[in-house]
C-alpha cells in the first residue's frame, strides 16, 4: 500500500490556459464593439419616400464635394455645386443673410465620397445661426416601386 508519493516520481501537472484565453477574447470582443469608429464613412443619401420638398426660392443650398486628394477636406460650395468655394464662416454668413431675406431653410447636399464627419461639421456651423432650419438633400425617387 502506497500512502505517499515518492519524491522521485515525476508529476503530471500543467496550468490550464483555457480560462485565461476565454477572458482575453471576451475583452477583445468588448473593446471591438464598444469603440466608436470615426473614419471616412461614406454617406449614402437615400431616395426620398415621405415628406414634402423645400421650394428652392425659400432655401440656401450648400454642397459638399469630394476631397481633391485622399484624406483631404471636402470642398464646400455655395449653391448646387457650381458656386464658389467657401469656408465655414462664409457658410454661416450666407445662412444669416438668407434669414434676413426671409429664407430660413438651408439645404445641405453632399457627394457620396464625403466623410460623414465633414457633413456634421458644416451642419453644426450653420446651425449656430438663429432661426435657420437645416435640411439634408436627398435624391428624387427614380420611379414607382
Secondary structure as the mmCIF struct_conf table of DSSP 4:
data_model
#
loop_
_struct_conf.conf_type_id
_struct_conf.id
_struct_conf.beg_label_comp_id
_struct_conf.beg_label_asym_id
_struct_conf.beg_label_seq_id
_struct_conf.end_label_comp_id
_struct_conf.end_label_asym_id
_struct_conf.end_label_seq_id
BEND BEND1 UNK A 4 UNK A 4
TURN_TY1_P TURN_TY1_P1 UNK A 7 UNK A 8
BEND BEND2 UNK A 9 UNK A 9
HELX_LH_PP_P HELX_LH_PP_P1 UNK A 10 UNK A 11
HELX_RH_AL_P HELX_RH_AL_P1 UNK A 18 UNK A 34
BEND BEND3 UNK A 35 UNK A 35
HELX_LH_PP_P HELX_LH_PP_P2 UNK A 36 UNK A 37
BEND BEND4 UNK A 39 UNK A 39
STRN STRN1 UNK A 42 UNK A 42
HELX_LH_PP_P HELX_LH_PP_P3 UNK A 45 UNK A 46
STRN STRN2 UNK A 47 UNK A 47
HELX_LH_PP_P HELX_LH_PP_P4 UNK A 48 UNK A 48
BEND BEND5 UNK A 50 UNK A 51
HELX_LH_PP_P HELX_LH_PP_P5 UNK A 53 UNK A 55
HELX_RH_3T_P HELX_RH_3T_P1 UNK A 56 UNK A 58
STRN STRN3 UNK A 59 UNK A 65
BEND BEND6 UNK A 68 UNK A 69
TURN_TY1_P TURN_TY1_P2 UNK A 70 UNK A 71
HELX_LH_PP_P HELX_LH_PP_P6 UNK A 73 UNK A 74
STRN STRN4 UNK A 75 UNK A 78
BEND BEND7 UNK A 79 UNK A 83
STRN STRN5 UNK A 85 UNK A 86
HELX_RH_AL_P HELX_RH_AL_P2 UNK A 88 UNK A 100
TURN_TY1_P TURN_TY1_P3 UNK A 101 UNK A 102
STRN STRN6 UNK A 105 UNK A 110
TURN_TY1_P TURN_TY1_P4 UNK A 112 UNK A 113
BEND BEND8 UNK A 114 UNK A 114
STRN STRN7 UNK A 115 UNK A 115
HELX_RH_AL_P HELX_RH_AL_P3 UNK A 116 UNK A 126
TURN_TY1_P TURN_TY1_P5 UNK A 127 UNK A 128
BEND BEND9 UNK A 129 UNK A 129
TURN_TY1_P TURN_TY1_P6 UNK A 130 UNK A 131
STRN STRN8 UNK A 133 UNK A 136
STRN STRN9 UNK A 139 UNK A 139
HELX_LH_PP_P HELX_LH_PP_P7 UNK A 140 UNK A 141
BEND BEND10 UNK A 143 UNK A 143
#
